[in-house]
């Protein structure tokens, strides 16, 4: 509110119109996106956990998030080439449906191969739907001839919140940052990787961003299908009945809870559970994020956790792809470092992954960054995973990142410190 007031005071003819376009999030309108509906009763699902004493699960369920499910097969993928091969294999193995939602789609050699594989499946009669965010995939939106072969084969292509169509109703500041790669409504890839050679592809000498995907086969996939269905219906205005055919038997060993966040979720459930997790942590809070621009509540919670003796670690890139965010984040990181938190700056390129470890209770991976945009504006989705094997694999990966990191935030000059503090006022708008 303060940021908007200052902006409107000094730049009224620019800031006032912008406020009506990008200034609000969960507001009523006849054009607004409907809240995500998770169809079916949890009591009808034999894989739903009942009578759990897990604070995460209980708090999320109180906010309308579907309960955790057991018997999921879950695998973490932290290598760019392995992620690409996993995606191509799932496309090749799909028999009925391929539903893809991504924030960034760029035309390059990686997506050329992906589009060719999708086109082939569409020709075979598989239903193929590709949904991209207009802002994140702006270049692709201006070169739509690149999708011609896929569409001629029967595939469907759509963009989320077209900028020029009802700009005051589409809320272009509310971006679909989700990554959902869904196959036959039963297998899923998700995480932080978008579709471009910058994130994944064959080994070609490219310096790619460090990121991750995760694979799920199990009842948790139903929640992702519900989320994609809602996003697709909003972007295309297509009316289609939500149908999900679950396997008769799942044999995985992971407990997974899928958590969407954004303007299409009635409450800020994800923010609540993160804040609660930090306050209640007994052993550790390890955070991996490309952008660290949190609100004051989260910073204070992390400071209190460190004072209580909790092992607070923040792993973030030494230099991100956003200079402005790098300037704004420094006061927050110094505040944590000053109280003894372990702030690690990853030096081997851009770190784009998003993950958190909570004590020995579980972990979170997905699309959400530790900043105001992801926590309060964007459409996001994460998975909370409650299994020992997952926590060990995530912990091992985080330790690898820290082994290639630098500690110690350089003390700024007085001029830079003043500039950083001025920028902090505008962090909710970044």
N, C-alpha and C positions, 0 to 999 in steps of 0.2 A: 504494500500500500504506500509506504514511504517512497519507494523507488518511483512509482507511477506519479505520485504527487509532485516530486521534484522534477521529473521529466516534463510533466504538463505545465509546471510553473515556468520553466526556462525555455521549453520548445513547444508551446501550446498548439501551434498549427500542424505540428508533426506528431506529437505524442498523443493528443486527444483522439484523432482518427485511428491511430494505431491501437489505442486501448480497446476500441470497439471491435477491432479485428483479432488481436492476440491477447487482450488483457484479462480475460476470464476463462474459467475452465469448466466447472460442473454447474452449468446454468441450463435453465429450461428454454426450449425452443422447439418449434414444430420440425426443424431440420436437424435437431441434435441426434447424436448416435445413441441408440437404445443401450441400456445397461446389459452387460453379458448375462445371459440366462443359462444356467446349467440344468438341462432337462433331466427328468428322472429323479426318483426318490432314492436317497442314500440308503434307506432301509431295504431297498430292493437289490442292492449291490452286495454280493457276498464278500467282496474284497475290501470293503470299507472297515476301518478300524473303529471299534466301539469302546466306550468307557476308557478313553485314553487319559493319562495324567500328564501328558506333554503340554506345557504352557503354550508353545508355538501353535500346535494344532488347535487347542481350545480357543485361543484368541482369534485365530483366523476364522474358525467356524462361527464365532460370535459375530464376525463381520460379514457373514454370508458366503465365505469361501468354502468350496466343497471339501469334505474331510479327506484325510490322507488315505491312500489305498496301499495294500500290501501286494506281494507277489509280482512286483515290477522287475524287469531286467534293466539295469542301468549301467551305462558305461561312459566314462569321461574321455574325451578326445582332445588332446592338447597340441597335436602336430598338424600343420596346415595341409600337408600332402595326404596324410591319413584321413583327415576330415573330407577332403575332396573325393577320395576314393570311396569313403563311406556314403557320401551323398550320391555319387554316380551309381553305386551298387544298389541303393534303395530305389533309385529311379528305374534302373534296369529290372529289378525284381517286382515292381509294382504291377498288380493285375487289374485293379479296378479304379483307383483314385490317386491322384497326386495333387496335393494342395500346398502351395508355397506362399509364404508371406515374408517379405524382407524389407528392411529399411533402405539399404543401398543396393542398387543393381547398376552395374556399369558394363558397357559393351567392351569386352576384351577377349583374349584367347580362352580364359577359363569359362566365362559365360557363353562363349560361342559353342563350346563343347556341351555345356549344360542345356542350352537351347536346342541343340541338335538331338540330344537324348530325349528331351521332353517332346519334341516334334515327332520323333519316332514312336514314342508311346501313345501320343494322340492319334497317330495313323493306325495304331493297333486297336483303337477303340477305348483306351484308358481315358477317363475324364481328367483333364489337366487344367488347373487354375493357378494363375500367377498374379499375386497382389503385391504392389510396391508402393512405398510412400512417395508422394509427389515431391516433397522437399528433398528427401534423401536420395531419390533417384531422378533428380531434375534433368540430368543429361539424357537419360534413357527416355524420358517423357517427350523430349524434343526430337528424338530419332526413332519414332515408333515403327518405322519400316523394318527395323531389326526384328520385330516380332511377327512379321507378315507370314513367314512359313509356319510358325507355330499356330497362328490363328487360322490359316488356310487348312491346316490339318485337323482343326476342330478344337484346339486349345483356346482357353479364355484368358485375357490379359486385362488387368484393371489397375488404376492408381487411386490411392487413398487421398481424400480431400483435394480435388482439383482446385487450383488457385484461382482461376478465372471464372469459375462457376459459383455464383453466390458467395463472393469473398467475405461478406460480413456474417454469413451463416455457417461457413465451412470450418472456421477456426483453424487457419493454417498453422497457428502456433502449437496446436495440439497434434503432434506428429505420431505416426504409428511406427514405433521403434522396435516392434516385436520381430523375432525371427522364428518362424514356425515352418518346418519342412516335414510334412505329414504324408504318409504313404499307406494306402488302403485302410485308412482310419484306425490302424493298429500299431504302426511303427512311426517313430518320431526322431528327428534331429532338431535341436534347438540350442541356444546359447548366445554368444556374442558375434559370431561370424556372419557377415553379410555375403552377398554374391558378387564377388569380383576377384581378380587376381591378387589384389592387395591383401586378401584374407586367406585364400585357399587356391590350390591348383597343383599341377604337376611340378616336379622339381625342375626348375629352369634357371636357377641362379638369382631369382628375385629375392629382395629383402622384404619379407612380408611382416605384417603386424603380428605380434604375439597375442593369440586369442584362443578360445576353446569352443567346442561343441559338446553336447552330450546326447547319448542315444537312449531312448526308452522304448521298451516293448512290454506293454502291460495295461492294466485298467486306468492308469493315470493319463494315458493318451486321450481318453474320452474328453477330458477337460480342455485339452488343446484343440480338439475338433470343435467343441462348443465355441471357443474363443475365435477360431478362424471363421466359423460359420457366421458369427455376429459381425466380424470385420468385413467379410465379403458382402454380406447383405447390405451393409451401410454404404460400401463403396459402389456397388452395382445396382442397388435397389431391386435386386432379384429376390423374389419370395420363394423360398424353398423349405420344405419340412426338414427339420433336423432329425436325422436317423443315424443310429450308431449300432453296429453289429459287433458285439464283444465276443471274443473267443470263449469257448466253453471252459477252458482251463489255462491259467497262467502259472508259471513255475519259477518266476524270478524271486529274488531274496531281498529286494529293496523296498522300503516304505517311502512313498513319494507323495507330496502335496503340491499341487499346481496353483500358483497365485498370480492372477492378472492384476494390474494396477493401471490407473488412469481415469480419464473422464467417464469411461463406461463402467466403472465400478463405484457403487453407491458411497462407500466410505474410503478412507485412506488406510486400508487394511495393512498393506505392505509396510508403510511408514510406521504404523502402530507396532507391528510385531518386531521391526528392527530396533525401534527405540526401547521396547520392553526387553528385548534380548540383551541389549547393551547394559541396561540397568541391572538385569538379573544375572549377568555372567559371573561365574565363580572362578574360572580358570583362564580362558582366553577369548579374545575377539581378534581374528585375523581377517583383514579386509584387502581385497585386490580390486582396484578400480582405476580406469584411465583418467577420470576427472574427479577431483575431490573438492567439491564446493557445497558442503552441507549447510543446513540451517543451524542456528545457535543451539537448539535443543539437542541435536545429535552430538555436536562438539562438546557440550557440557556433560552429556552422558558418558562420552569417551574419556573425558578428563576425570570424572568421578570413578569410572571403572579402573583407570590407572592408579588413582589414589587408593583404591581398595586392594591393590595388588594383582589385579587381572593383567594378563599378558596382552597388551594392546599393540598390534602390528598393523601398519598401513603400508601397502606395497603399491606404488604408483609409478608411472614413467618418469624418468629423469627429465625428459622433454616431450610433451605431448604434441599433437597436431594442431592445438589451439593456443596461440600465444596469450590471448586475453585470459583464458581459463588458468593458464600457468601463472599469470600475475596475481589473479584473484585468490588462488589456492594457498599461496605462501603464508599468509597470516594464520590460516587454520593449521597448516602443518607445523609451523613454528610453535603454536600454542600447545600442540600435542607433544612435540619434542621437548619443550621446556618442562613438562611435568614427568618426563621419563618414558613416554611412549616410543616404540621402535618404528621410526619412519624410514622406509627403504625406497630409494629411487632406482628403478630398474634401468640399466644403461644400454642394453642390447636392442635398441630400437623402440618403436611405439608399442606399448602394452595396452591392449584394448579389451582384455578379459575382465569379467565382473564376477566375483565370488567372495563368499564370506564363510568362515568357520566359527561356530558357536560352541565353546567348551568341547565336551565329547558328546553333545546332544545331536548335532547334525550340521549340515551346511546348506548354503544357498548358491545357486548358479543361475544365470539367465541373461537378460538384456539390460537390466537396470544399472545405471551408474550411480555413484554416491554424490549426486548433486540435485539441486532443486528442480531442474528440468525433468530428470528421470523420475524423481519421487513424486512430483506434483502435477506435471503437465503432460508428459508423453504417455502413449499407450505402451505398456510394458508387460512382460510375463517372465516369471522366474519359477524355479522348482526348489522346494525344500526337500532335502533327502535325509532320511534318518536311518543310516546303516553304517556299520563300522568300516566295511570295505571301502565305501565311498569316501568317508572322512580320511582314511589313510591315504587314498590316492590323491585327494585334494591337498592334504598336508604335504605330501611328498613333492607335488608340483609347485606349491608355494615356496617350499624350501629351495627348490631349484632356482626360482626367480630371485630369491634373496641372496643366493650365492653369487649372482651377477648384478648386485646392487650396490649403491653408494649410500652411506649414512652421513647426516650432518647438513642442515639447512643453512646456507650462507646468510649471515646477518646483513640486512639491507642498509643502504644509506638512508639518511633522514628524508631525502627527497623521494626516494623510491617507496619508503614505508608510508609516507603521506599519500602518495599516488595509489598504493595498494589499498589503503583504508578508504579512500574515496570510491574506488571500484567496488569495494565490499557492499556499498549501498545498493548497487545495481545487480548483485548476484542473483536475486530472484528472477531477473529478466533474461539471464544468459541461456 
